[in-house]
Amino acid sequence: APVLISILLGASFSRYQVEENVEHLLAPTHSLAKIERNLVDSLFPVNRSKHRLYSDLQTPGRYGRVIITSFRKANMLDQHHTDLILKLHSAVTRIQVQRPGFNYTFAHICILNNDKTCIVDDIVHVLEELKAARSSNRTNFAITYPITHLKDGREVYNGHQLGGVTVHSKDRVKSAEAIQLTYYLQAINSLNDMVAEKWESIFCDTVELFQKSNRKVKMYPFTSSSLKEDFQKTSRVSERYLITSLVLVVTLAILCCSMQDCVRSKPWLGLLGLLTVTLATLTAAGIINLTGGKYNSTFLGIPFIMLGHGLYGTFEMLSSWRKTREDQHVKERTAAVFADSMLSFSLTTAMYLVTFGIGASPFTNIEAARIFCCNSCIAIFFNYLYVLSFYGSSLVFTGYIENNYQHSIFCRKVPKPEVLQEKPAWYRFLLTAKFSEDTDDSEETNTYESHLLVWFLKRYYCDWITNTYVKPFVVLFYLVYISFALMGYLQVSEGSDLSNIVATATRTIEYTTAQQKYFSNYSPVIGFYIYESIEYWNTSVQEDVLEYTKGFVRISWFESYLNYLRKLNISTGLPKKNFTDMLRNSFLKNPQFAHFSEDIIFSKKYNNEVDVVASRMFLVAKTMETKREELYDLLETLRKLSLTSKVKFIVFNPSFVYMDRYASSVGAPLQNSCISALFLLFFSAFLVADSLINVWLTLTVASVEFGVIGFMTLWKVELDCISVLCLIYGINYTIDNCAPLLSTFVLGKEFTRTKWVKNALEVHGVAILQSYLCYIVGLIPLAAVPSNLTRTLFRCLFLIALVTFFHCFAILPVILTFLPPSKKKRKEKKNPENREEIECVEMVDMDSTRVVDQITTV
């Protein structure tokens, strides 16, 4: 049934869809910045803009962008490079997008200015004037930074268009190592958007082709579609590495389940365990497709979550099978396996469903995290059902094969030892088996102890780790572990940089690196929007507006505009009506303020009085370093100012959509999952046989999570969407591996703590070791994938597996030997109704006379 269900649901891959809206996935769902963006778009629509656009001003929209630099750090403002850049600009503007019946060029889809011409970056005009000055041998033309003057008298901002700038006195530019050009496109309808998207693709091809013919310069093209394409590219570049991972896991799973005894060896069960996980994953993926879910690259982590959960469950069942008596019927052995292993597997599965279920709730503000947790719940649920049914049935089949003394691989009857003696050596090696009737009563009856891992744990490791001289070193090592974890924990940083989720050898990474290198002197342009009708002619209002922009570099004409208002107010003293009329006429007549036609929104009232209902200016912050934390601090500062200001204003930049409340949004799933896990452990403490089990589990989970967070920070992994999802999984992975170990130890009666530590390791250690080895081998190829997303995934999952393994095989076995619960004092209360029957011992003398030695009943 599981196979048929998986095939039927797997057929839904014909409806396979990819999520293309990166903002929908990675930006906080409930974000104030999104509301602010809607307000800004309603007041100042970009597609009808008639002012000079600055990079990243209001909305990403559709655009093409390119950074031009030199391999030799040459001056990009010299004659050769200036001509080269203008030649590239000319090639870009001639790009044609062929559609049935019409060829679209940049002029057809660009954003238009007042004079119906395309808006281009002011740096193009600067370069054109620089070229004209050189042609006419004029030496008086100077470029200043970050504000320069054009021949028509306009001041233009070039802080985001000139990079790596060296200046003379009075901010005169001596040289610039990089130049950035941006081409804004319209996207007002579906046809226009489709043409613009095609234009972006041709734009990148044009730039790359242009560089091939000019190899002394380096160009970094980037478009509004680059992030989406590079985010999904991770899945494509991961394919062959995931196949390698699957082959390695299959190989090691088969080896871990193999023995020299050809009857008791279980290589098929290792392969079928992986097949169980694969079928469950396929079923979950089919359900996701049928319910309209869309694939994204974060789903690459789900198979590894399934691998960790499913493999341990299957190996634990196999470990329980080894403890059953071979003279029992297969049904009895299977019943013993399910009774021994399925209870703990069911409880850990419930923990998975609770923690990931909380992450899938509406409380999660990051859509990618919510979808990931929801799909993980579906996958884990089917994984549990398939282990219960498909793998359980497989275990029954191999049980019959073992009882009939058939070969574990070839399923043929194994001949008796006396028959094998007549066969060649290679034949005897392949068909070596131990028959129960050949075993003396004095010999140990558990033939599975010849398994390499069982033999290693029982004969060597258990005695070594509980040795008195080893324990101090383990405790010391744990203190070192806590110290480094604390050092990393104190340096945790949130990462909202979108380049952390894309493939490495992509346009996004190359462009972002170049942008941070050459254009990090100034932050992105921040729009300062006043959305109320205020008395601009009032001197106190003007002072209030300037007060809240103090400390930032003003890149618009707004300060000059306010000074102009002061002059009008002082020189004329006109009433409000006449003042606004003069203001409006001044804007229309004065070319210096012509581009304010949309920066100031006028509205007419019933008495023909004109009022200013909204206005804006643009701010850019001076940044001394390339750290994004500065932009976070800037956003928080401006938000606080907007709450305390006498003037109603908002600040906005497209990057704020991703940063707004990102820290609280990305940490919420982990926080909620931890709370739910702790609550579940506390509540179940009243249901389990001993509440100390849950106490130890809680402490172990806390220790593992603390260490993983600390070490992943030291390994340069930021707290972002991917790492938080891994940490949620880490809670469950720790409980998966440690819960059976702790249960066996805590519930043990009599003897000593050391004895029960050894017993717990002998019973569950093999399953933990087998699943750990397979899991690590499966993760190793992930480290080679050229993607930042998989790099984060590998580092977090590797640390989770390593730290959990360290706790299971070193920390817990040592600490439990000298901490509660005590064993000698925990004796079961005697009940007069409970009677222990002692088996009668029959002794036979030389005359074959039977004598009953004991027949006492206690």
N, C-alpha and C positions, 0 to 999 in steps of 0.2 A: 504493500500500500504506500509506504513512503516514497518508493521509487516511482510509482505511477503518478502520485501527486506532484512530485518534483518535475517530472517530464511534462505534465500538463501545464503546470504553472510556468515552467521555464520557457514554454512556447510563446509566452507573452512578450518575450524580448523583441518580437517584431514591432511592438509599440514602444520601443526604447526611446526615451527622450532625455535631453540634457538641459539642466538648468543654466540659463545664460545670463540671468540677472544677478550679478555679483553683489550689488548693493542689497538686494532682497535677502541674500544669504548672510552677509557678513556685517551689515550695519545694524545697530540696535533697532528692534522693531518699534518700540515706543520711544521715539527720540524727539526732543524739543527742536532739534535742528531741522527735522523734516517739516515741522509746522512753520518754522521760520522761513524755510525755503519756499513753501507755498505762498506765504505772505509776500515775500520778495518778488516771486514770479508774477503775482497779481498786480503789484505796483509798478514793476519795471520789467516787462517781458523782453527777454534777450533777443528773440527773433524779430522784434520791431525796434531794436536798439539803434540809436543814431549817435552814440558817443563812441569814444575810442575804448575798445575792449582791452582789459588787462588779463593776463593769464590766470586761470582758475578764479575768475571774478565771482560769478554767480551760479552757474550751473555747468557741468562738464559738457553737456550737449554732444554734438559731433564735431570733431576737430582732428587735424593732423599737426604733429609737432615734431621738430627735428633739432637736435643739438649738433653743431658743427665745431669740431676742434681739430688740432693737429697732433700728430704723433711726436713731434719735436718741440712742442710747446711754443710754436711760432705765434706771432702777432696776427690775429685774424682780421685786423683792421688795415693791414698793409694792402698795397694795390693788387697783388696777385690774389690774395684770399678774398678781398672785397669783390673783385670781378667774378671769382668762382661762386661766391654766395649768391650774387645777383643772377648769375647764370642758372643756378639751381632754382632760385625763386621763379625765374621765367619758365623753367621746365615744369615746375609744379603747377603754375597757373594754366599751362597748356594741357594738363591731364584731361582726358576724355573718358566718360563712362558711356558705353554704348547701350542704348535701350531701343526697342523696336520703334522705328520711326523718328528717333531723335538721339543726338549725341550731347550729353551734358558735359560742360566744362566747369571750372571753378567759378566762373562768372555767373553761372546759372544757379548755383546752390550756395553761394557765399552770403554772409550777412552784409546788408547794404548800409551805406552811410547816407547822409542827407542828400548828397548829390547823385544818389543812385549808383555809386561805385562801391566795389568790394572793400570792406574793412580789412586791412592788413596790419601787421605789427609796425609800430613806429620805427623800429630799428631798420626796416627796409628803406624808409624815407631818409633816415640818417645816412645809410650807406650810399644811397643815390646822390645825396648832396655832397657826401665825401668824395665820391667819384667825379662829380661835376667840378668840385673845387680843384681836384688834381688835374683835371683836363684843362682848366683855365689858369693853372699855376697860381691859384689863390692859397695863401698860407694863413689867412686869418680865420679859417673855419676850424673850430675846436669842439670836441665832444667832451662834455662834462658828465660826471657820474655821481649819483644815480639819476639826476635830472639834467636834461640837455635842452637846447633851444634849436628850433628849426628856423629856416629863413622866413617863414610866414609869421614868425613871432610866437608860435606855440611852444609851450614847455611840455616835454614828454618824459615819461618815466622809463628808464632802461635798465633798472635793477635786476629784472628777470630776463633780460634779453642780452646783456653782456655779462660774461662770466670770467673768473680769473683775472680781474681787472687790476692793473697797476696805474696809479695816478700820480700826476705832478702836483704842484701847488694849486690851490683853488679848485680842487677836484677835477682837473683836466686829465683826460684819459691818455696814458702813455701807451698802453697795450692792453689787449684782451685776448685771453687764451681760448675762449669759447663764445659762440653766438647761438642764440636760440630763436627759431622762427615758429610762429603758430598761425594756423589757417583755420578759421572758424567757419562752420557749415550750418545751414539751416536744416531743421528736422521738424517741419510744421505738420506733415502728414505722412502716411505710411509709404507712399511712393517716394517722397522726398527723403525720408529716412533710409529707404532701401538704396537709393542712388548714392546718398552720402556714405553709407556703409561700404558700398563697392568702391567709392572714390578713396576711402581710407586705405583699402587694400592695395589699390593701384599706387597710391601715394608712397607706401612703404616699398613697393617694388621699384618705383621710380628713384627713390633715394638710394636704395641699395645698388641699383644699376649705375647711378651717377657716381657712387663711390668707387666702383670697379674701374672706372675710367680716370679716377683721380685718387690714387692710392696713398698720396701724402697726407690726406686729411681723413679723419674718422667721423662718421655720421651716425647718430643714434636716433632713428625714427621711432615715433610713438603716436598712437591714436587712441580714441575713446574705446575702441574694441580690443586693444592690446591686452588689457588686464583680464577680460573675459576669456580670450583665446589662450592666454598663458596659464590661467587658472585651470582650465580643462586639459591643457597639454600634459599636466602631471599624469593623468590616467594613461595617455598614449605612451609616454616615455617609461612608464612603470611596467608595461605588459611583459616584456621578456624577463625582467627581474622577478616578477611575481611567478612566472613559470619556473624559473630556476629555484625559487623558494619552495614551490610545491614539490618539485623533484627531490630536493634535499630533505624535506620533511617526510615524504613518502619513504625514501631510502632509510632514514634514521628510525622512523616508526617501525618499519619491518625488522631492522636490526635489534631494536630494543625489545621486541617481542619474541625474538628467536633464541633457541637453545640448541645445544648439541644433541639433546634427546629429540629425535625426530617426531615422536608422538606428542610430547608435551610442549614442543615449540609452537608458537602461535603467530607466525608471520602474517597470515591472512587477517588476523584480528587487528594488527597494526594498520594494515591497508584499509580494512573496513571501517576502522575508527575515523580515518581521514575522509573516507567516502560518506560516512554519516554526517560529518561537519559540512562537507560539500553539498550534499542533498538538502540539508537544512538551510544553507545559505542560498541555494538556488530557489527553494520554495519561498523564502522571505523576499528575495528579489522579484519573483514573479508576482507576489501579492502587491508589492510596492508599485510595480508597473501597471497592474490592473486597476489599482486605485488612483491612478493619475499622478503618482510620484515621479519626480524628475531626478536623474542621477547628477551628482556632482563629485568632485575629486575627494572630498572628505570621507566618502564611503569606502575609501581604500583601507580605513582602519577597522571596518566591521569584520572582514575575514580573520583578522588577527585576534579580535575579541572572541569570535567563535572558536578559533583554534585553541586559545587558552582555556576556554570553558569546556569545550567538547572533549579535547584530548585528555584532560585530567579526569573527567567523568568516565571515559572508556578505560583508561589505564587503572583507575581505582576499581572498576568492576573486574578487570583482569587480575588485579592483585588479590581481590577477594576470592576469585576462583582458585587461585593457587593455595589458599588456606583450607579449602574444602577437602574432604576425604575422597580418595579415588574409588573406594569401594561403594560409594553412594550412587544412587541412580541420578541420571542427568537432571531430572525434575527437582530432586532434593538439592542438588548442588546449585542449580539456578535459583531456587528459592532462597538458599542461604546467601547467595551473591546479592540478590535484590534486597534482602533484609539487612545485609551488612553495609551496603554502599549507597542504596537509593535514598535513604533518609537524609544523609548529609548532602547528597547531590541535589535533592529537592529543596532543601533549606537554602543552599547557596544560590540555586536558580531563582528562588523567591527573592533573595537579596538583590540579584541582578535586576529583576523586574521592578523592584521597588526603587532602587537608585536611578536606573535609567528611565523609569516611568516618571519620577519627579522631574528629571531633566527634560522629558518630553511634554511636560505640562505647560500651560500658558504663562507660568511664572518665568520661564526661560525667555530672555529678551533677544537672544541671537538666534535667528531662524535656522542657520546651519547646525547649531548645537541641538536645537529642538528636533529637527528632522533626523539627525544622526541618532539621538537617543530613542526616538520613536521606532526607527528601523532596527536599532539594536535590540529593542524589546521583542519585536516580532521574530527576529532571527534567533534570539536566545530561547524563546518559547518553543519554536519548532526544533531547535537543537535538543532541548530536553526531551520532547516527545520522540524524536528520532533515536536518541540514545536509548530511551526506554523500550522502544519497539524494534527498530531496525537492528541496532547493535545487540540488543538482548536476544533477538532471534538468531543473529550470527553466532553469538556465544553458545546457544543451544546446539546449533549445527556442529560447531567444532567440538562441543562436549561429546556428542555421539561418535564423532570421528575418533576422539581420544579414548573413549570407552571400548571401542572396537579395535583398538591398537592399529589404527590406520595412519599412514604417513601424513604429517600436518600440511604438506605442500601437494604431494601427488595423490593423496587419498587412497593409496593402495595398502593392503594388509602388510604389516611388518612381520617378517619371519622370525622364528625363535632363534636365540643365540646359537644353538647347536647347528642350525641350518646356515646361519651367516658365516660360520667358521669356514665353510667350503667356498665362499665367495671371495672375489678380489678385495684388496684393501680399500679402494675407492668406494666400492659397493657397501662394504661394512661401515665406512665412515658416514655415508648418506643415510643409512638405515639403522643407525645406532639408537637403541631404546632400552629402557629398563623395565622389565616385567615385574609386576607386584608379587607374583608367586616365587620369584627368585630372591626376594628380599627376606632376610632373616628377621626374627622378632627383635633381636638385639640391635639391629640397624635402625637408623632413623628412617621413618616411613615417608617423610616429605621429600619427594624426589625433585621438587621445584627448586630446592636450594642449590642445585647446580647452575641455576641462572646466574650470570656474571654479576649483575647488580645486586641480587639477593645475597649472593656469597660475599661480595665486597662489603655491604653494609653490616651483615651479621658477624663476619669474621674479623673485620678490621675497624671500620669507621665508628661503629657504636662504642666500642671499647676506647678508641682514641679520643673521641670528643668528650667523653665523660671522665677522662683521666684527670686526676687531681692537679697535675702539673700543667695541663693544657688550659684549664678553666681560667686562671688569672690572665693569660694572654688574650683569651676571647673577650673577657670583660674589658680589658684595656683597649682592645680593638673596637669594641662597641662605643667606648667613650670617645675615641678618635672619630668614629663615624658620626656621633652626635655633634661633635665640635665642628666638623666640616659642614654638616647639614645646617647647623645654626648660622655659620658664616654665610652660606648661600641663601638661607631663608631671609636674612636681613637685607639682602640685595635684590630681592624679587622685583621685577618690573613688568608692567603690562605692555603688551605689544600689539598695537593696532596698525602697524605698518603692513599694508597689503602685499608688499613684496615678499613677506614671509610665507605666503601660501601659494606661490607660483613656481613653475619650473625655473631652474637656474639659468640655463643657456637660452634666454628669451629676451625679447625687446624690453619687457618691463624691467627686468633686473639691470640690463645694460643702461637703459635710459635713467633709471632711478639712481644708479651709481654715479653716472656723469652729472646728473642734476644736483646731487648732494655735494659733489666735488667742486663744481664751478658756480653754482647758484644758491648756495646756502647762506650767503651774507644777509639775505632778507627773507622773512617768512612769506608764505603765500598772501596774496592780496585779500584783505578783510573788508567786506562791505559794512559801512556804518549807516544804518537806515533809520531815519526819523519818520515815524508813521502817524504823527498827529499834527493837527493844525496849530502851529505856535506863532507867536509874534516875532518873526525874524527881524523886524525893524527895531525890536526892543534891545537895548544895549545889554541888559542883564541876561536875556535869553542867549544872546550871542556869546557872552562870557561862559554861560553854563555849557553850551555846546563845545566850546574850545577846552573847557576844563576836563571833560571826560575823554578828550582825545590827546591830552598832554602826555608826552613821553613816547609817542609813536611818530614815525616819519610819515607825513601826509603826502600822498602821491596824486591827489586831485587838485582841482582849482578851488576847493571849497573854502580854504582859508582866505584866499584872495577875494572870493565871493562875499565872505562875511565882512572883510575889510571894506569892500565896496558898499555893503549895506550901511556900515558905520558912516562912511563919507556922505552917502545920500541923506542919512538921518540927521547928521550934524549940519550939513550945508544947507539943507532945505527946510527941515522941520515940518515936512508935509504931513497931512493926515493920512490915515491908513489907506483910503481909497486911492488918493492921488499917488501915494507911495508905491502901491502895488502896480498901478498902471505904468508909472515911470519904470518900475523894476522890469515889467514885462517888455516894454518898449526898448529898454536898454539891452536886454538879452537878444532881442531880434536885430538891433542895429549894431551892437558891438560884436565884432568877430571874435574878440578874446573870450567871450562867454557863449558863443554860439552852440557849443557842444553841451550846454546845460539844458537844452530843450527838454530832455527827459530826466535830468537829475532833479529838476524841480517840477512838481505836478501842481498845476493850477486847477481851480474849480470856480465856476461862476455861481453867484447867489442871485436871489430874486431882484435885488436892486442894482444888478450889473456890477456888483463889487467882486473883485478877484481876490481869492485867498489861496495860500500855499498849504496843501494838505499833506504832502510828503516830500521828502528830499533825502539825498544820500551823499556820502563822500566815501573815499576809500583810504584805508590805512594799511601800512605795512610795517612790521616790527623789525628792528635791527637785531639780528641773532649773531652771537659770537661763536656758537658751536653748531654742529649739525644734529644735535640731539632733538628728537621729537618731543621730549618732555617740555621744552621751552614753549612749543606751540600749545601743549595742554595747559600750561600755566597761564599763557596768554588768554586762552578761551575762558578759563575760570575767572580770571581777573576782569575781563570785559563783561562776563555774565553778572558778576557781582555789582559792577558799576551800573549795568542796565536796571538792576533792581533798586538801587539807591538814588538814581538820577532823577532830577526834576523834569527832565525831558524824556519822553517815551521813545526808546530806540532799541533796535536789535542789531546784533552783529552776525555776519554769516560768511562762510566760505564752504565750498562743496566738501572739503575734507572734514568739516565739523560733523557731517552726517555719520562718519565712521568713528569719530572720536567721542562724540557726545555720550556721556555716561557709559563709556565702553568698559571701564574698570569694574564698575558695579554689575554691568550686564554680563560680562564674560565670567565673573566669579560666582554669579548667582547659581548656576547649575551645580557647581561643585559644592557650594555652601549648603544648598537644599538637599543634595544627595547625602552629604555627610550627616546632616541633622536627621534625615530619614533613616540612615543606616544605624546611627546611634540609638534612635528611638526604637527601631526594630530589635536591636540587640538587648536594650533594656526591657522591652516588653516580653521578649521570648525568654528572659532570664527566669520568669515564673513558670515557664513551661518545660524547660530542660531539666535533666536530672540534677545538675549542679550549676548554680549561678556563677561559679568561678570560671566556667568555660567562657561565658560572655565577657567577664571582666578581662580575662587574658586576651580574648579576641579584640576587644576595644583598644587595649593598650598596644597590641601588636599592629593593628591598622593605623593607629595614630603615629607609631614609630616609623612605619614604612612610608606613610604619606609625607611625614615631616622630612624624612631623608630624601625621598624622591624630589620634592619641591626644592630642597636645598641644593642637591647635586645637579639637577637640571638647570638651575640658575648658574652654577659654576661652569656648566657645560654650554653656556650662552644660549639657553632656551628661555624665551620670554613666556609670560603667562598669557596665552592667547586662546582662541577657540579650540585649536587642536590639542594643545597641552592640557587644557582643562578637561576635555573629554577623556584623555588618557588617564588623568588623575581619578576621574569617576570610575573608570575601569579598574584602576589600581586598588580601590577599596574592595571590589569584588574578587579580584585575582588573589589578594592577600587572604581573604576569608576562605576562598576556594581551597587554598593549599594548607592553611594553618588550622582550620576548624577540625578536620578529622584527627590531626596530630594532637591537638589540645584536648579533644574529647576523650581519646584513648588514654591520655595521661591522667587527666583529672578524675575520670570515672574508675581508674584502677584501684583495687583494694589490696591491703596487706603489702608485704614486701617493702621495698624502699623506693624513693623517688628515682634514683639512678636506674633501678631495674625497670621501672615503668617508662622512663625516657628511652631506654634501649628498646623496649617492647614497642613503643609508639613509632620509633624510627624503622624498626623491622617490618611493622605492619603496613605503614603508609609511605615510608621513605622511597620505596622503589617507584611507586606511582608518581610521586612528586618529582623524582629525578628523571624519569622517562619523559614526562610532559615538559619539564624544564628544558631538557636537551633538544627535544623536537621544536620547542617554541623558539629557542635562541637560534637554532640553525635556520628556522624559517624567517627570522628577523634579519639575519646577516645580509642577504642580498638587498634588503630595503635600504641599507646604508649607502649603497652604490648608486641609487637612483638620483639623477641630476635634478632634484627638486627640493625647495626649501620646506614644502609641506611634508614630504616623506622623511626629510632629515629630522624634523621635529617629531614626527611619528616614531621613527626608529629610536631616537635618543630617549624619549619618554618611556616607551614600551620596554626597551632594553634595561633601563634603570629600574622600572617596576619589577621585572622578572629577576634581575640580579639582587636587588635589596630584599625581595620576598624570599628568594632562595637562601640568602645569607641569614635571614631570621629563622627559617625552617630548619636549617642544618647546622647552625652555629649558635645563634643567640638564645633561642628558646630551649634547645637541649641543655645548655649550660645553666641558664638562669633558673629553669624549673627544678634543677637538682638541689637548690638551696632555698627556694621560696615556696610558699603554700601552693597547693594543699599538702598537708603531711599525710603519710601513708600508714605508719605504724599505729597511730592512735585512732585511725578511722576504721573501727570494726563494726560490722553489721549487728544491729540489736537482735538478740535471740528471741524467737517467737516459739512458744511451746507447741504451736500447731505445726511448725516446720520441722520436719525430721530428715536427717541426712542418713541415707542408707549406705552401709559399707558392704562392698561386694564380698561374697564368701570366697575364701581361698581354699582350694582343694589340694591336698598334699598326697602324693602316692609313694608308698614305701616300696621296698624291694620285693615284697610279696604281693604287690599290686592291690594292697588293702587300702581303700580310700578312707581318709580321715579328714573330717571337717575341722579346720583350725580355728576359724572365727565365724560366728553367725550372729554377731551382736548388732542390734539396731539402736542408733542414737537419735 
